[in-house]
Amino acid sequence: MLELEFIVYYKVQKGQTLAKVAKTFCVAERLIVKENRLRAELCEGQILRIPTQRGNAFTAHEQATKALCCGSDKRYEEKNGTDILYPGMRVIL
């Protein structure tokens, strides 16, 4: 399993969603969920650990592959916290 170092602690602001926080830090939503053991929506004042796995966001199209997005299947899984890829999915390159 990939060991992640945490470089940022972030305090959730009023009205922020997981998607907005992930986009701000260019981190896959799944990694934030996993590393913070989230089981519910974010709430104002909640402190999140933002992992170092970063990259540019990309919306996958029908011809996208894990290797095309990140160079290899393994690197894709490390950056995105999943082995799933489908058209329309937001992924981190």
VEXMIBA-872411 format. One record per residue: residue number from 1; chain; residue in one letter; x, y, z of N, C-alpha, C in turn. Coordinates in Angstrom, 3 decimals, padded with zeros to 6 digits, always signed. Example, Ala and Ser with C-alpha at 12.3 -4.5 7.8 and 13.67 -1.06 7.14 Angstrom:
BEGIN
+-----+-------+-----+----------+----------+----------+----------+----------+----------+----------+----------+----------+
!   n ! chain ! res !      n_u !      n_v !      n_w !     ca_u !     ca_v !     ca_w !      c_u !      c_v !      c_w !
+-----+-------+-----+----------+----------+----------+----------+----------+----------+----------+----------+----------+
!   1 !     A !   A ! +013.190 ! -005.690 ! +007.800 ! +012.300 ! -004.500 ! +007.800 ! +013.200 ! -003.300 ! +007.800 !
!   2 !     A !   S ! +012.850 ! -002.250 ! +007.080 ! +013.670 ! -001.060 ! +007.140 ! +012.900 ! +000.030 ! +007.870 !
+-----+-------+-----+----------+----------+----------+----------+----------+----------+----------+----------+----------+
end
This chain:
BEGIN
+-----+-------+-----+----------+----------+----------+----------+----------+----------+----------+----------+----------+
!   n ! chain ! res !      n_u !      n_v !      n_w !     ca_u !     ca_v !     ca_w !      c_u !      c_v !      c_w !
+-----+-------+-----+----------+----------+----------+----------+----------+----------+----------+----------+----------+
!   1 !     A !   M ! +000.834 ! -001.185 ! +000.000 ! +000.000 ! +000.000 ! +000.000 ! +000.874 ! +001.241 ! +000.000 !
!   2 !     A !   L ! +000.443 ! +002.256 ! -000.690 ! +001.174 ! +003.506 ! -000.812 ! +001.130 ! +004.285 ! +000.493 !
!   3 !     A !   E ! +002.281 ! +004.694 ! +000.978 ! +002.350 ! +005.538 ! +002.162 ! +002.289 ! +006.990 ! +001.715 !
!   4 !     A !   L ! +001.356 ! +007.749 ! +002.264 ! +001.224 ! +009.158 ! +001.916 ! +001.715 ! +010.024 ! +003.061 !
!   5 !     A !   E ! +002.431 ! +011.069 ! +002.727 ! +002.822 ! +012.057 ! +003.728 ! +001.820 ! +013.189 ! +003.638 !
!   6 !     A !   F ! +001.522 ! +013.809 ! +004.763 ! +000.556 ! +014.893 ! +004.763 ! +001.301 ! +016.210 ! +004.879 !
!   7 !     A !   I ! +001.043 ! +017.102 ! +003.930 ! +001.734 ! +018.375 ! +003.943 ! +000.828 ! +019.515 ! +004.353 !
!   8 !     A !   V ! -000.476 ! +019.286 ! +004.300 ! -001.407 ! +020.367 ! +004.580 ! -002.541 ! +019.860 ! +005.458 !
!   9 !     A !   Y ! -002.872 ! +020.650 ! +006.438 ! -004.115 ! +020.445 ! +007.173 ! -005.012 ! +021.585 ! +006.741 !
!  10 !     A !   Y ! -006.250 ! +021.263 ! +006.426 ! -007.150 ! +022.273 ! +005.895 ! -008.433 ! +022.299 ! +006.701 !
!  11 !     A !   K ! -008.878 ! +023.515 ! +007.037 ! -010.123 ! +023.703 ! +007.778 ! -011.239 ! +024.015 ! +006.784 !
!  12 !     A !   V ! -012.266 ! +023.191 ! +006.776 ! -013.378 ! +023.328 ! +005.841 ! -014.157 ! +024.604 ! +006.151 !
!  13 !     A !   Q ! -014.421 ! +025.367 ! +005.094 ! -015.175 ! +026.608 ! +005.213 ! -016.663 ! +026.343 ! +004.959 !
!  14 !     A !   K ! -017.499 ! +027.262 ! +005.378 ! -018.952 ! +027.126 ! +005.228 ! -019.317 ! +026.913 ! +003.759 !
!  15 !     A !   G ! -020.119 ! +025.888 ! +003.500 ! -020.624 ! +025.613 ! +002.162 ! -019.685 ! +024.847 ! +001.250 !
!  16 !     A !   Q ! -018.484 ! +024.514 ! +001.711 ! -017.553 ! +023.785 ! +000.854 ! -017.939 ! +022.315 ! +000.757 !
!  17 !     A !   T ! -017.712 ! +021.774 ! -000.416 ! -017.968 ! +020.355 ! -000.658 ! -016.632 ! +019.634 ! -000.821 !
!  18 !     A !   L ! -016.690 ! +018.331 ! -000.773 ! -015.497 ! +017.526 ! -000.983 ! -014.915 ! +017.807 ! -002.366 !
!  19 !     A !   A ! -015.772 ! +017.917 ! -003.362 ! -015.316 ! +018.182 ! -004.730 ! -014.558 ! +019.505 ! -004.814 !
!  20 !     A !   K ! -015.052 ! +020.534 ! -004.146 ! -014.379 ! +021.844 ! -004.177 ! -013.025 ! +021.797 ! -003.483 !
!  21 !     A !   V ! -012.950 ! +021.109 ! -002.362 ! -011.678 ! +020.996 ! -001.643 ! -010.672 ! +020.215 ! -002.483 !
!  22 !     A !   A ! -011.117 ! +019.098 ! -003.060 ! -010.233 ! +018.281 ! -003.899 ! -009.725 ! +019.082 ! -005.087 !
!  23 !     A !   K ! -010.590 ! +019.841 ! -005.715 ! -010.203 ! +020.657 ! -006.870 ! -009.204 ! +021.733 ! -006.457 !
!  24 !     A !   T ! -009.406 ! +022.344 ! -005.309 ! -008.501 ! +023.383 ! -004.820 ! -007.080 ! +022.863 ! -004.671 !
!  25 !     A !   F ! -006.943 ! +021.642 ! -004.155 ! -005.624 ! +021.082 ! -003.900 ! -005.146 ! +020.118 ! -004.993 !
!  26 !     A !   C ! -005.950 ! +019.944 ! -006.055 ! -005.622 ! +019.007 ! -007.144 ! -005.287 ! +017.621 ! -006.598 !
!  27 !     A !   V ! -006.171 ! +017.136 ! -005.762 ! -006.040 ! +015.806 ! -005.164 ! -007.325 ! +015.048 ! -005.457 !
!  28 !     A !   A ! -007.215 ! +013.771 ! -005.723 ! -008.410 ! +012.954 ! -005.976 ! -009.301 ! +012.935 ! -004.740 !
!  29 !     A !   E ! -010.599 ! +013.097 ! -004.963 ! -011.554 ! +013.068 ! -003.847 ! -011.418 ! +011.782 ! -003.048 !
!  30 !     A !   R ! -011.239 ! +010.659 ! -003.756 ! -011.142 ! +009.358 ! -003.080 ! -009.996 ! +009.312 ! -002.084 !
!  31 !     A !   L ! -008.889 ! +009.998 ! -002.394 ! -007.757 ! +009.995 ! -001.461 ! -008.083 ! +010.797 ! -000.202 !
!  32 !     A !   I ! -008.786 ! +011.906 ! -000.359 ! -009.182 ! +012.696 ! +000.810 ! -010.139 ! +011.879 ! +001.675 !
!  33 !     A !   V ! -011.103 ! +011.233 ! +001.044 ! -012.058 ! +010.390 ! +001.781 ! -011.329 ! +009.293 ! +002.531 !
!  34 !     A !   K ! -010.456 ! +008.596 ! +001.829 ! -009.734 ! +007.464 ! +002.421 ! -008.845 ! +007.904 ! +003.584 !
!  35 !     A !   E ! -008.074 ! +008.932 ! +003.369 ! -007.106 ! +009.334 ! +004.395 ! -007.744 ! +010.013 ! +005.598 !
!  36 !     A !   N ! -008.961 ! +010.523 ! +005.442 ! -009.660 ! +011.152 ! +006.567 ! -010.787 ! +010.283 ! +007.098 !
!  37 !     A !   R ! -010.922 ! +009.084 ! +006.506 ! -011.964 ! +008.132 ! +006.906 ! -013.341 ! +008.791 ! +006.943 !
!  38 !     A !   L ! -013.648 ! +009.540 ! +005.898 ! -014.917 ! +010.263 ! +005.836 ! -016.062 ! +009.301 ! +005.569 !
!  39 !     A !   R ! -017.151 ! +009.500 ! +006.279 ! -018.346 ! +008.673 ! +006.098 ! -019.584 ! +009.539 ! +005.907 !
!  40 !     A !   A ! -019.396 ! +010.850 ! +005.902 ! -020.520 ! +011.778 ! +005.746 ! -020.022 ! +013.029 ! +005.020 !
!  41 !     A !   E ! -020.949 ! +013.899 ! +004.689 ! -020.595 ! +015.155 ! +004.036 ! -019.679 ! +015.978 ! +004.947 !
!  42 !     A !   L ! -018.919 ! +016.874 ! +004.334 ! -018.044 ! +017.755 ! +005.114 ! -018.889 ! +018.746 ! +005.899 !
!  43 !     A !   C ! -018.352 ! +019.197 ! +007.014 ! -019.046 ! +020.217 ! +007.789 ! -018.077 ! +021.358 ! +008.092 !
!  44 !     A !   E ! -018.633 ! +022.536 ! +008.243 ! -017.833 ! +023.717 ! +008.520 ! -016.968 ! +023.502 ! +009.762 !
!  45 !     A !   G ! -015.683 ! +023.866 ! +009.653 ! -014.766 ! +023.746 ! +010.771 ! -014.030 ! +022.426 ! +010.847 !
!  46 !     A !   Q ! -014.451 ! +021.447 ! +010.066 ! -013.794 ! +020.143 ! +010.049 ! -012.363 ! +020.294 ! +009.537 !
!  47 !     A !   I ! -011.427 ! +019.602 ! +010.160 ! -010.027 ! +019.653 ! +009.746 ! -009.733 ! +018.406 ! +008.897 !
!  48 !     A !   L ! -009.202 ! +018.645 ! +007.699 ! -008.858 ! +017.560 ! +006.791 ! -007.357 ! +017.479 ! +006.604 !
!  49 !     A !   R ! -006.862 ! +016.266 ! +006.435 ! -005.472 ! +016.056 ! +006.028 ! -005.486 ! +015.954 ! +004.501 !
!  50 !     A !   I ! -004.676 ! +016.758 ! +003.860 ! -004.597 ! +016.741 ! +002.402 ! -003.317 ! +016.005 ! +002.016 !
!  51 !     A !   P ! -003.439 ! +014.842 ! +001.340 ! -002.258 ! +014.058 ! +000.986 ! -001.428 ! +014.705 ! -000.116 !
!  52 !     A !   T ! -000.182 ! +014.259 ! -000.228 ! +000.750 ! +014.856 ! -001.180 ! +000.550 ! +014.382 ! -002.606 !
!  53 !     A !   Q ! -000.208 ! +013.310 ! -002.812 ! -000.430 ! +012.832 ! -004.174 ! -001.242 ! +013.875 ! -004.924 !
!  54 !     A !   R ! -000.581 ! +014.594 ! -005.824 ! -001.215 ! +015.672 ! -006.552 ! -000.995 ! +015.501 ! -008.031 !
!  55 !     A !   G ! -001.649 ! +016.326 ! -008.785 ! -001.479 ! +016.331 ! -010.230 ! -002.531 ! +017.216 ! -010.866 !
!  56 !     A !   N ! -002.555 ! +017.226 ! -012.168 ! -003.549 ! +017.997 ! -012.890 ! -004.817 ! +017.179 ! -013.035 !
!  57 !     A !   A ! -005.952 ! +017.847 ! -012.921 ! -007.229 ! +017.167 ! -013.053 ! -007.581 ! +016.976 ! -014.522 !
!  58 !     A !   F ! -008.263 ! +015.881 ! -014.824 ! -008.626 ! +015.525 ! -016.189 ! -009.940 ! +014.771 ! -016.133 !
!  59 !     A !   T ! -010.835 ! +015.074 ! -017.056 ! -012.068 ! +014.308 ! -017.157 ! -011.868 ! +013.243 ! -018.221 !
!  60 !     A !   A ! -011.958 ! +012.001 ! -017.830 ! -011.678 ! +010.877 ! -018.723 ! -012.708 ! +010.805 ! -019.842 !
!  61 !     A !   H ! -012.237 ! +010.460 ! -021.030 ! -013.107 ! +010.236 ! -022.178 ! -013.120 ! +008.746 ! -022.502 !
!  62 !     A !   E ! -013.876 ! +008.362 ! -023.509 ! -014.058 ! +006.935 ! -023.810 ! -012.763 ! +006.207 ! -024.145 !
!  63 !     A !   Q ! -011.800 ! +006.887 ! -024.776 ! -010.549 ! +006.235 ! -025.156 ! -009.471 ! +006.299 ! -024.071 !
!  64 !     A !   A ! -009.755 ! +006.948 ! -022.962 ! -008.758 ! +007.090 ! -021.901 ! -008.435 ! +005.741 ! -021.274 !
!  65 !     A !   T ! -007.160 ! +005.545 ! -020.992 ! -006.716 ! +004.354 ! -020.263 ! -005.904 ! +004.824 ! -019.062 !
!  66 !     A !   K ! -005.717 ! +003.934 ! -018.118 ! -004.912 ! +004.282 ! -016.934 ! -003.492 ! +004.616 ! -017.341 !
!  67 !     A !   A ! -002.939 ! +003.834 ! -018.263 ! -001.569 ! +004.079 ! -018.721 ! -001.471 ! +005.403 ! -019.467 !
!  68 !     A !   L ! -002.470 ! +005.742 ! -020.252 ! -002.470 ! +007.014 ! -020.972 ! -002.546 ! +008.194 ! -019.997 !
!  69 !     A !   C ! -003.324 ! +008.052 ! -018.962 ! -003.492 ! +009.134 ! -017.985 ! -002.245 ! +009.352 ! -017.128 !
!  70 !     A !   C ! -001.617 ! +008.260 ! -016.687 ! -000.547 ! +008.378 ! -015.689 ! +000.742 ! +007.643 ! -016.034 !
!  71 !     A !   G ! +000.816 ! +007.027 ! -017.181 ! +002.031 ! +006.332 ! -017.566 ! +002.016 ! +004.838 ! -017.284 !
!  72 !     A !   S ! +001.250 ! +004.419 ! -016.298 ! +001.114 ! +002.997 ! -015.983 ! -000.112 ! +002.799 ! -015.099 !
!  73 !     A !   D ! -000.605 ! +001.569 ! -015.089 ! -001.755 ! +001.254 ! -014.244 ! -001.436 ! +001.492 ! -012.769 !
!  74 !     A !   K ! -000.250 ! +001.084 ! -012.345 ! +000.140 ! +001.238 ! -010.935 ! +000.173 ! +002.707 ! -010.523 !
!  75 !     A !   R ! +000.778 ! +003.544 ! -011.351 ! +000.855 ! +004.981 ! -011.028 ! -000.538 ! +005.606 ! -010.996 !
!  76 !     A !   Y ! -001.415 ! +005.177 ! -011.902 ! -002.799 ! +005.659 ! -011.901 ! -003.459 ! +005.347 ! -010.554 !
!  77 !     A !   E ! -003.316 ! +004.111 ! -010.114 ! -003.933 ! +003.686 ! -008.857 ! -003.365 ! +004.448 ! -007.669 !
!  78 !     A !   E ! -002.064 ! +004.731 ! -007.675 ! -001.443 ! +005.496 ! -006.589 ! -001.976 ! +006.924 ! -006.556 !
!  79 !     A !   K ! -002.073 ! +007.563 ! -007.708 ! -002.499 ! +008.959 ! -007.757 ! -003.987 ! +009.140 ! -007.507 !
!  80 !     A !   N ! -004.793 ! +008.141 ! -007.873 ! -006.238 ! +008.295 ! -007.795 ! -006.909 ! +007.464 ! -006.712 !
!  81 !     A !   G ! -006.162 ! +006.602 ! -006.050 ! -006.720 ! +005.839 ! -004.946 ! -007.728 ! +004.778 ! -005.359 !
!  82 !     A !   T ! -007.734 ! +004.412 ! -006.634 ! -008.649 ! +003.398 ! -007.128 ! -008.101 ! +002.799 ! -008.413 !
!  83 !     A !   D ! -008.615 ! +001.630 ! -008.780 ! -008.231 ! +001.039 ! -010.066 ! -009.350 ! +001.207 ! -011.090 !
!  84 !     A !   I ! -010.380 ! +001.942 ! -010.734 ! -011.530 ! +002.161 ! -011.605 ! -011.289 ! +003.376 ! -012.505 !
!  85 !     A !   L ! -011.706 ! +003.264 ! -013.755 ! -011.653 ! +004.376 ! -014.703 ! -012.846 ! +004.249 ! -015.641 !
!  86 !     A !   Y ! -013.641 ! +005.311 ! -015.758 ! -014.795 ! +005.294 ! -016.664 ! -014.952 ! +006.674 ! -017.290 !
!  87 !     A !   P ! -015.582 ! +006.752 ! -018.467 ! -015.770 ! +008.029 ! -019.142 ! -016.539 ! +009.015 ! -018.239 !
!  88 !     A !   G ! -016.054 ! +010.243 ! -018.183 ! -016.662 ! +011.272 ! -017.361 ! -016.083 ! +011.367 ! -015.963 !
!  89 !     A !   M ! -015.276 ! +010.386 ! -015.582 ! -014.659 ! +010.382 ! -014.252 ! -013.564 ! +011.434 ! -014.170 !
!  90 !     A !   R ! -013.522 ! +012.172 ! -013.089 ! -012.457 ! +013.154 ! -012.869 ! -011.279 ! +012.424 ! -012.254 !
!  91 !     A !   V ! -010.124 ! +012.488 ! -012.917 ! -008.938 ! +011.793 ! -012.439 ! -007.781 ! +012.777 ! -012.309 !
!  92 !     A !   I ! -006.794 ! +012.365 ! -011.540 ! -005.575 ! +013.156 ! -011.351 ! -004.483 ! +012.543 ! -012.206 !
!  93 !     A !   L ! -003.857 ! +013.359 ! -013.015 ! -002.785 ! +012.887 ! -013.911 ! -001.463 ! +012.836 ! -013.185 !
+-----+-------+-----+----------+----------+----------+----------+----------+----------+----------+----------+----------+
end
